[in-house]
């Protein structure tokens, strides 16, 4: 890759298989969170551009739906191979525009590419059924059909994987789409669109609109009856607005929203293994993940040992620019994120929490926050209630299993929970009693393209990945047939 993050002709809008400037000629800057400098700029799409993108998706829908499943799968397979071959370029691009280390970004490339491979295999496994009616006087036939043009709104924290997790099943199912990537991280999606085209995806199937006005873009598209599906990953607050907007056209929606993941450590847990899991669950992506461990609920008898060992690991991490050698933790996405994390830590300390390591933002430049462990955190502290989205581990103690479960479930969110215990019976009880869409047992990583990703309560609905993922893009038609 050249010194320019992405060539000028690929920093435009991608509509109908062509790269073109925004209709108003506008552009906006992409900022490097490591020092606040301008990386480059991209086209600032308008409402007219959004309408044109949907028009292109609608025009391509019939032919794409009629394309053989094997052909759709082969395109995804080629896209998987292209993304894998360009791993270094994609990793560097992600590191530049959102801050994560290049090593971690390479991990995202592996994860994100796997959705393309997984759904390349699912494209040929879209099933209907044929059966005799119970009364014996007719036959029942069901067909699965692509539901139609989709709108995907992707977040800045995983700019590749959150795209492939939506694009993969849509392509496999035979749906066309308009993608609106986050304004902070548009470059990765633009490169992905280029690679999808190189893989043979026909023009109009995938359209990308970069814009500063995400809300206005989504509103105008969702007002169009031809749009049949909306998939959004982001905050619960924005998700609620989109769900309300979808009612006008009764669009199907998938919402992957906020999280407040509890990380439960019981007295019988392997504490060293729990610390290893905590480092993954907390520090992945600098803590800027909806699946990040947000609340550490630790049995009082092992809390001090856990806090000391976790602080030693987190305190040894090196902050810096994601592209530099020896760096473990990059910057947060922007200064606003640093201010939010700082406020949560300060409120917890004022309420009685003890700083074991970290606790503040270093002097600039860049949007950095020191990896932090807080002990003796009151259960009702803001840091236990709000999604932190930063490298802060607040530890609160419990004295019984019942208390641990009650505390874990005492949140409006229900995306991910983590449990560390060596008791098999407790493992089963936790899986059944925790009110979360995903539960990790003795593991700090739950995300897997072969598994259904999603939450309950205010964390949203719908599933991405796994066998369930493609169902989000299919309609069912029932055909009643006479017996003969």
DAJOSUL-V949527 format. One record per run of one state. SS is the DSSP state (alpha for helix, beta for strand, coil for the rest). FROM is the first residue (numbers start at 1). LEN is the number of residues. If there is no record, write none. Layout:
SS&FROM&LEN / SS&FROM&LEN
This chain:
coil&1&7 / alpha&8&3 / coil&11&2 / beta&13&3 / coil&16&2 / beta&18&3 / coil&21&6 / beta&27&5 / coil&32&6 / beta&38&6 / coil&44&3 / alpha&47&20 / coil&67&2 / alpha&69&17 / coil&86&1 / alpha&87&12 / coil&99&3 / alpha&102&21 / coil&123&6 / beta&129&4 / coil&133&5 / beta&138&9 / coil&147&3 / beta&150&4 / coil&154&7 / alpha&161&13 / coil&174&3 / beta&177&4 / coil&181&2 / alpha&183&3 / coil&186&1 / alpha&187&12 / coil&199&7 / beta&206&3 / coil&209&5 / alpha&214&9 / coil&223&6 / beta&229&5 / coil&234&2 / alpha&236&11 / coil&247&5 / beta&252&5 / coil&257&4 / beta&261&5 / coil&266&5 / alpha&271&17 / coil&288&5 / beta&293&7 / coil&300&3 / alpha&303&13 / coil&316&3 / beta&319&1 / coil&320&9 / beta&329&1 / coil&330&5 / alpha&335&16 / coil&351&3 / beta&354&4 / coil&358&14 / beta&372&4 / coil&376&6 / alpha&382&4 / coil&386&6 / beta&392&7 / coil&399&2 / alpha&401&9 / coil&410&3 / beta&413&2 / coil&415&1 / beta&416&5 / coil&421&3 / alpha&424&10 / coil&434&4 / beta&438&4 / coil&442&11 / beta&453&1 / coil&454&2 / beta&456&2 / coil&458&2 / beta&460&2 / coil&462&2 / beta&464&1 / coil&465&4 / alpha&469&5 / beta&474&9 / coil&483&2
